[in-house]
């Protein structure tokens, strides 16, 4: 790939890539490949790998330096920053990467940030599962200007700050730039979890400062990931107890603590505690859609459809609203399930018009959605009048999304008709599906 020239107005802005590693042989090649065309140097700070991480990094042309691990992520990152000679530094972990199109945007966005006097690019990080599906996303500061006054603080879950305590100048690029993180994929996360490194660091910090609400929140995260749900619940509750009355609106840590306690209370069916914690969460972050998503899904799964509609429509309204704060990352990653729950909830609350509206939204986004097709069929099935005519009207309406001349569409329609026990639709499909497609369906089933 052609090397990207970072020349702007006669000045060349050099970009360094630095990363901290320990036993990352599964990720290091991708980590050193995705940005090779835009970086002027690549530096790997290894903290004690016993696998092939260092060997692979050297083969790929990176400069490898060593840092003795001292149970302090900030110390390691600050050492990494000291090694960089570029004007700007990209500091991602080995299990994080930008896609090709995103990578090529970075030099221009750095130029814009540099010219406007900013020190950091704010982006999204998207957490992926084992199937590369989105778990959630959150804000991140990983592309920073190489200035002595910028450094990291905090032994774990470190924060970028200025040495004089003043605010960092942030260039918000969340609409234009995001990177992927595979560290929450089950196999990878289990490996990290089993190492106990984060857990021991968190416990150590809590021994030093037992009234730190953020560290209690991080402890809750670690325990929740280990399926120690009751212990995680206690940690999150302790964090909330310690938060000040006026929680800073930008505190992602506090927001995630409330999100997590609501998820746990739903999982444990502790309904008497749900409302108080929900109201506390909404009082702190009234614009946050995730809280309404969690309770809406809880109500839906327990067939409390009217309340499900209330919470989930509020969730959608908040996601669509113009707002100053980042909101609804957990909900946004589960948008299709929200629309499905709303479509079924409206059906069961006798509002077929709204049910079909949300089913249409589902099918516009994914015409293969059997739940979306099923809601259409359920609504037409219960109409008064001639049942055969109603089935014909239903098929006509679904014709906007489905084409029976295609195998996949015919299969999805047939499955939905069977699941909804819509006999008239099954008969109609038998008549309307072309013989050639029926033969394909028979081969498909065999």
C-alpha positions as CSV (number, residue, x, y, z in Angstrom):
1,X,0.0,0.0,0.0
2,X,1.2,3.5,-0.9
3,X,2.6,5.4,2.1
4,X,0.4,8.3,3.1
5,X,2.2,11.7,3.1
6,X,1.2,13.8,6.0
7,X,2.2,17.2,4.5
8,X,0.1,20.2,5.4
9,X,1.0,23.8,4.3
10,X,4.7,22.9,4.0
11,X,4.9,21.2,7.4
12,X,5.0,17.5,7.7
13,X,3.1,16.2,10.7
14,X,4.7,12.9,11.8
15,X,2.5,10.3,13.4
16,X,3.8,7.7,15.8
17,X,2.0,4.5,16.7
18,X,2.8,3.1,20.2
19,X,1.3,0.2,22.0
20,X,1.7,-1.7,25.3
21,X,1.9,-5.5,24.9
22,X,2.1,-8.7,26.8
23,X,1.6,-12.0,25.1
24,X,-0.3,-10.6,22.1
25,X,1.0,-12.9,19.4
26,X,-2.6,-13.5,18.3
27,X,-3.2,-9.8,17.7
28,X,0.2,-8.2,17.0
29,X,0.3,-8.7,13.2
30,X,-3.0,-7.0,12.7
31,X,-2.1,-4.3,15.2
32,X,1.0,-3.4,13.3
33,X,-0.6,-3.7,9.8
34,X,-3.8,-1.6,9.9
35,X,-2.1,1.8,10.1
36,X,1.3,1.1,8.4
37,X,0.5,3.4,5.5
38,X,0.0,6.5,7.7
39,X,2.5,6.0,10.5
40,X,6.1,7.3,10.5
41,X,7.2,5.0,13.2
42,X,5.7,2.1,15.1
43,X,6.9,1.4,18.7
44,X,6.0,-1.7,20.8
45,X,6.5,-1.4,24.5
46,X,6.6,-5.0,25.8
47,X,5.9,-5.7,29.5
48,X,7.1,-9.2,29.7
49,X,5.8,-11.4,26.8
50,X,6.7,-15.1,26.9
51,X,5.1,-15.9,23.5
52,X,6.1,-14.7,20.0
53,X,4.9,-11.1,20.4
54,X,8.4,-9.5,20.3
55,X,9.6,-11.7,17.5
56,X,6.6,-10.9,15.2
57,X,6.8,-7.2,16.1
58,X,10.5,-7.0,15.1
59,X,9.8,-8.9,11.8
60,X,7.1,-6.4,10.9
61,X,9.6,-3.5,11.4
62,X,8.5,-2.1,14.7
63,X,10.9,-0.8,17.2
64,X,10.6,-2.8,20.4
65,X,11.5,-1.4,23.8
66,X,10.9,-3.0,27.2
67,X,9.2,-1.9,30.3
68,X,9.3,-3.9,33.6
69,X,5.7,-4.3,34.7
70,X,5.0,-2.5,38.0
71,X,1.2,-2.9,38.2
72,X,0.5,0.5,36.8
73,X,-1.0,1.0,33.3
74,X,-0.3,4.8,33.4
75,X,3.4,4.3,34.1
76,X,3.6,1.9,31.1
77,X,1.7,4.3,28.8
78,X,3.7,7.3,29.9
79,X,6.9,5.4,29.1
80,X,5.4,4.6,25.7
81,X,4.6,8.3,25.1
82,X,8.2,9.2,25.9
83,X,9.5,6.9,23.2
84,X,7.5,8.6,20.4
85,X,9.2,11.2,18.2
86,X,6.1,12.1,16.1
87,X,4.1,15.3,16.3
88,X,1.0,13.2,17.1
89,X,0.7,9.7,18.7
90,X,-1.8,7.0,18.2
91,X,-1.9,4.7,21.2
92,X,-4.2,1.8,20.7
93,X,-4.0,-1.7,22.3
94,X,-3.1,-4.7,20.3
95,X,-6.7,-5.9,20.2
96,X,-7.9,-2.6,18.8
97,X,-7.8,-1.4,15.2
98,X,-9.2,1.1,12.7
99,X,-10.8,-0.2,9.5
100,X,-9.1,0.8,6.2
101,X,-11.5,3.6,5.3
102,X,-11.3,5.0,8.9
103,X,-7.5,4.8,8.8
104,X,-7.2,7.0,5.8
105,X,-9.2,9.7,7.5
106,X,-6.8,10.0,10.4
107,X,-4.0,12.3,8.9
108,X,-6.6,14.9,7.7
109,X,-8.4,14.9,11.0
110,X,-5.1,15.3,12.8
111,X,-4.3,18.2,10.6
112,X,-7.6,19.8,11.4
113,X,-7.1,19.2,15.1
114,X,-3.5,20.6,15.0
115,X,-4.5,23.8,13.1
116,X,-7.4,24.5,15.6
117,X,-5.2,24.2,18.6
118,X,-6.6,20.9,19.9
119,X,-4.6,18.2,21.6
120,X,-6.7,15.1,21.4
121,X,-9.0,13.4,18.9
122,X,-12.2,12.1,20.5
123,X,-13.5,9.0,18.8
124,X,-15.8,6.1,19.4
125,X,-14.5,2.6,20.3
126,X,-16.9,-0.2,19.2
127,X,-16.7,-3.4,21.3
128,X,-17.2,-6.5,19.2
129,X,-18.2,-10.0,20.2
130,X,-17.0,-13.3,18.8
131,X,-19.2,-13.0,15.8
132,X,-18.0,-9.4,15.1
133,X,-21.4,-8.1,16.3
134,X,-21.5,-4.9,18.2
135,X,-21.8,-5.2,22.0
136,X,-21.7,-1.4,22.6
137,X,-19.6,1.6,22.0
138,X,-18.2,4.4,24.1
139,X,-16.0,7.5,23.8
140,X,-12.2,7.2,23.7
141,X,-9.1,9.5,23.6
142,X,-6.4,7.6,21.7
143,X,-4.9,10.0,19.2
144,X,-3.1,12.7,21.1
145,X,-0.6,15.5,20.4
146,X,3.0,14.7,21.5
147,X,3.2,17.3,24.3
148,X,5.1,17.0,27.6
149,X,2.2,18.4,29.5
150,X,-0.1,15.5,28.5
151,X,0.3,12.3,30.5
152,X,-1.8,9.4,32.0
153,X,-2.9,9.1,35.6
154,X,-4.4,6.1,37.4
155,X,-2.8,2.7,37.8
156,X,-5.9,1.1,36.1
157,X,-8.5,2.6,33.8
158,X,-6.0,5.4,33.3
159,X,-7.1,8.9,32.3
160,X,-5.3,11.4,30.0
161,X,-4.7,14.7,31.8
162,X,-2.6,17.8,31.7
163,X,0.2,18.1,34.2
164,X,-1.1,21.4,35.4
165,X,-4.6,20.1,36.0
166,X,-6.2,22.3,33.4
167,X,-8.7,20.8,30.8
168,X,-7.4,19.0,27.7
169,X,-8.4,20.5,24.4
170,X,-10.5,17.8,22.8
171,X,-11.4,17.7,19.0
172,X,-14.7,15.8,18.9
173,X,-14.7,13.5,15.8
174,X,-17.2,10.8,16.9
175,X,-19.3,11.3,13.8
176,X,-16.2,10.7,11.6
177,X,-14.0,8.3,13.4
178,X,-14.3,5.0,15.4
179,X,-12.1,2.0,16.0
180,X,-12.9,-1.6,16.8
181,X,-12.0,-3.5,20.0
182,X,-12.1,-7.3,20.1
183,X,-11.0,-7.6,23.8
184,X,-14.6,-8.3,25.0
185,X,-15.0,-11.3,22.7
186,X,-15.6,-14.3,25.0
187,X,-12.3,-16.2,24.4
188,X,-10.2,-13.1,24.7
189,X,-12.0,-11.7,27.7
190,X,-11.9,-15.0,29.5
191,X,-8.1,-15.1,29.1
192,X,-7.8,-11.6,30.5
193,X,-10.2,-12.4,33.3
194,X,-8.3,-15.5,34.3
195,X,-5.1,-13.6,34.6
196,X,-6.5,-11.7,37.6
197,X,-4.3,-8.7,36.8
198,X,-7.1,-6.1,36.7
199,X,-8.9,-7.6,39.7
200,X,-5.8,-7.4,41.9
201,X,-5.0,-3.9,40.8
202,X,-8.5,-2.7,41.6
203,X,-8.5,-4.4,45.0
204,X,-5.1,-2.8,45.7
205,X,-6.5,0.7,44.9
206,X,-9.6,0.1,47.0
207,X,-7.4,-0.8,50.0
208,X,-5.7,2.6,49.5
209,X,-8.9,4.5,49.0
210,X,-12.1,2.6,50.0
211,X,-14.3,5.6,49.2
212,X,-13.5,5.8,45.5
213,X,-16.8,5.2,43.7
214,X,-15.3,4.7,40.3
215,X,-13.0,1.9,41.5
216,X,-16.0,0.2,43.1
217,X,-17.6,0.4,39.7
218,X,-14.6,-1.2,38.0
219,X,-14.7,-3.9,40.6
220,X,-18.3,-4.5,39.7
221,X,-17.4,-4.8,36.0
222,X,-14.7,-7.4,36.8
223,X,-17.0,-9.5,39.1
224,X,-19.8,-9.3,36.6
225,X,-17.6,-10.6,33.9
226,X,-16.7,-13.5,36.1
227,X,-20.4,-14.3,36.6
228,X,-20.1,-13.4,40.3
229,X,-23.4,-11.5,39.9
230,X,-24.3,-11.0,43.6
231,X,-20.8,-9.7,44.4
232,X,-21.0,-7.4,41.4
233,X,-24.4,-6.2,42.5
234,X,-22.9,-5.2,45.9
235,X,-20.0,-3.4,44.3
236,X,-22.2,-1.4,42.0
237,X,-24.5,-0.5,44.9
238,X,-21.5,0.6,46.9
239,X,-20.3,2.8,44.0
240,X,-23.7,4.5,43.7
241,X,-23.8,5.0,47.5
242,X,-20.5,6.9,47.3
243,X,-21.3,9.1,44.3
244,X,-21.8,12.8,45.1
245,X,-25.3,14.2,44.8
246,X,-24.4,16.0,41.6
247,X,-22.7,13.4,39.4
248,X,-20.8,15.0,36.5
249,X,-22.9,14.7,33.4
250,X,-19.9,13.5,31.4
251,X,-19.0,10.6,33.7
252,X,-19.2,7.5,31.5
253,X,-18.0,5.5,34.5
254,X,-21.0,6.5,36.6
255,X,-23.4,6.0,33.7
256,X,-22.1,2.5,33.1
257,X,-22.4,1.7,36.8
258,X,-26.1,2.6,36.7
259,X,-26.5,0.6,33.5
260,X,-24.9,-2.4,35.0
261,X,-26.9,-2.4,38.3
262,X,-30.2,-2.1,36.3
263,X,-29.1,-5.1,34.2
264,X,-28.3,-7.2,37.3
265,X,-31.5,-6.3,39.0
266,X,-33.4,-7.3,35.9
267,X,-31.5,-10.6,35.7
268,X,-32.2,-11.3,39.3
269,X,-35.9,-10.2,39.0
270,X,-35.5,-7.8,41.9
271,X,-38.5,-5.7,40.9
272,X,-38.9,-3.9,44.2
273,X,-35.4,-2.4,43.7
274,X,-35.7,-1.6,40.0
275,X,-37.7,1.5,40.2
276,X,-35.6,3.3,42.9
277,X,-32.4,2.6,41.0
278,X,-34.0,3.5,37.6
279,X,-35.2,6.9,39.0
280,X,-31.7,7.5,40.6
281,X,-30.2,6.8,37.2
282,X,-32.6,9.1,35.3
283,X,-32.1,11.8,37.9
284,X,-28.3,11.7,37.3
285,X,-28.5,11.2,33.5
286,X,-32.0,12.2,32.2
287,X,-30.9,11.9,28.6
288,X,-29.6,8.3,28.8
289,X,-31.6,5.9,26.6
290,X,-30.0,2.7,27.9
291,X,-31.9,2.8,31.2
292,X,-35.2,2.8,29.4
293,X,-34.0,0.1,27.0
294,X,-33.1,-2.2,29.9
295,X,-36.4,-1.8,31.7
296,X,-38.4,-1.9,28.5
297,X,-36.8,-5.2,27.6
298,X,-37.4,-6.5,31.1
299,X,-41.2,-5.6,30.9
300,X,-41.5,-7.2,27.4
301,X,-39.9,-10.5,28.4
302,X,-42.4,-10.6,31.3
303,X,-45.4,-9.9,29.0
304,X,-46.0,-6.5,30.6
305,X,-46.5,-5.0,27.1
306,X,-48.0,-1.6,28.1
307,X,-45.0,-0.7,30.2
308,X,-42.7,-2.1,27.6
309,X,-44.2,0.3,25.1
310,X,-43.7,3.2,27.5
311,X,-40.1,2.5,28.2
312,X,-39.1,1.5,24.7
313,X,-40.7,4.5,23.0
314,X,-39.0,6.7,25.5
315,X,-35.7,5.0,24.6
316,X,-36.3,5.6,20.8
317,X,-37.2,9.2,21.5
318,X,-34.0,9.8,23.4
319,X,-31.9,8.0,20.7
320,X,-33.4,10.3,18.1
321,X,-33.2,13.5,20.0
322,X,-30.6,16.1,19.5
323,X,-28.5,16.1,22.6
324,X,-25.2,17.4,24.0
325,X,-24.2,14.1,25.6
326,X,-23.3,10.7,24.2
327,X,-26.3,8.4,24.9
328,X,-27.8,5.0,24.3
329,X,-24.8,3.1,23.2
330,X,-26.1,-0.2,24.6
331,X,-29.5,0.5,23.2
332,X,-28.2,1.5,19.8
333,X,-26.3,-1.8,19.5
334,X,-29.6,-3.6,20.1
335,X,-31.9,-1.4,17.9
336,X,-33.4,-4.3,15.9
337,X,-34.5,-6.1,19.1
338,X,-36.1,-2.8,20.4
339,X,-38.2,-2.5,17.2
340,X,-39.2,-6.2,17.4
341,X,-40.3,-5.8,21.0
342,X,-42.3,-2.7,20.1
343,X,-43.9,-4.4,17.2
344,X,-45.0,-7.4,19.3
345,X,-46.0,-5.2,22.3
346,X,-48.2,-3.0,20.2
347,X,-49.8,-6.2,18.7
348,X,-50.6,-7.6,22.2
349,X,-52.0,-4.2,23.3
350,X,-54.4,-4.2,20.4
351,X,-52.7,-1.5,18.4
352,X,-52.3,-3.2,15.1
353,X,-51.5,0.1,13.2
354,X,-48.5,0.8,15.4
355,X,-47.5,-2.9,15.3
356,X,-47.4,-2.8,11.5
357,X,-45.5,0.5,11.6
358,X,-42.7,-1.0,13.6
359,X,-42.8,-4.2,11.6
360,X,-42.3,-2.1,8.5
361,X,-39.3,-0.4,10.1
362,X,-37.8,-3.8,10.9
363,X,-38.3,-5.1,7.3
364,X,-37.0,-1.9,5.7
365,X,-33.8,-2.5,7.6
366,X,-33.7,-6.3,7.1
367,X,-36.3,-7.8,4.8
368,X,-35.3,-11.3,6.0
369,X,-36.6,-10.7,9.5
370,X,-39.0,-13.4,10.4
371,X,-40.3,-11.6,13.5
372,X,-41.1,-8.6,11.3
373,X,-43.0,-10.7,8.8
374,X,-44.7,-12.6,11.6
375,X,-46.1,-9.3,13.1
376,X,-47.6,-8.4,9.7
377,X,-49.3,-11.8,9.5
378,X,-50.5,-11.8,13.1
379,X,-52.2,-8.4,12.6
380,X,-54.0,-9.4,9.3
381,X,-54.9,-12.8,10.7
382,X,-57.0,-11.3,13.5
383,X,-58.9,-8.8,11.2
384,X,-62.7,-9.2,10.9
385,X,-64.1,-10.1,7.5
386,X,-63.2,-12.7,4.9
387,X,-60.1,-14.4,6.1
388,X,-58.9,-15.4,2.6
389,X,-59.2,-11.8,1.4
390,X,-57.3,-10.6,4.5
391,X,-54.5,-13.0,3.7
392,X,-54.4,-11.6,0.2
393,X,-54.2,-8.1,1.5
394,X,-51.4,-9.2,3.9
395,X,-49.4,-10.8,1.0
396,X,-49.9,-7.6,-1.0
397,X,-48.6,-5.5,1.8
398,X,-45.6,-7.7,2.4
399,X,-44.8,-7.6,-1.3
400,X,-43.1,-4.3,-0.7
401,X,-40.4,-6.2,1.2
402,X,-40.6,-9.8,0.0
403,X,-40.4,-11.4,-3.5
404,X,-41.7,-15.0,-3.8
405,X,-39.6,-15.5,-6.9
406,X,-36.6,-15.7,-4.6
407,X,-35.8,-18.7,-2.5
408,X,-34.8,-16.9,0.7
409,X,-38.0,-14.7,0.6
410,X,-40.2,-17.7,0.0
411,X,-38.6,-19.6,2.8
412,X,-39.0,-16.7,5.3
413,X,-42.6,-16.1,4.3
414,X,-43.4,-19.8,4.7
415,X,-41.7,-20.1,8.1
416,X,-43.6,-17.0,9.4
417,X,-46.9,-18.4,8.2
418,X,-46.2,-21.7,9.9
419,X,-45.0,-20.0,13.2
420,X,-48.1,-17.8,13.3
421,X,-50.4,-20.7,12.4
422,X,-51.9,-18.6,9.6
423,X,-53.6,-21.4,7.6
424,X,-55.1,-19.0,5.0
425,X,-51.6,-17.5,4.3
426,X,-50.1,-21.0,4.1
427,X,-52.7,-21.9,1.5
428,X,-52.1,-18.7,-0.4
429,X,-48.3,-19.2,-0.5
430,X,-48.8,-22.7,-1.8
431,X,-50.6,-21.1,-4.7
432,X,-48.4,-18.1,-5.3
433,X,-44.8,-19.5,-4.9
434,X,-43.6,-20.5,-8.4
435,X,-43.0,-24.2,-9.0
436,X,-39.3,-23.7,-9.6
437,X,-38.9,-22.0,-6.2
438,X,-40.9,-24.8,-4.5
439,X,-38.5,-27.3,-6.0
440,X,-35.6,-25.3,-4.6
441,X,-37.3,-25.2,-1.2
442,X,-37.7,-29.0,-1.2
443,X,-34.0,-29.3,-2.0
444,X,-33.2,-26.8,0.7
445,X,-35.2,-28.8,3.3
446,X,-33.6,-32.0,2.4
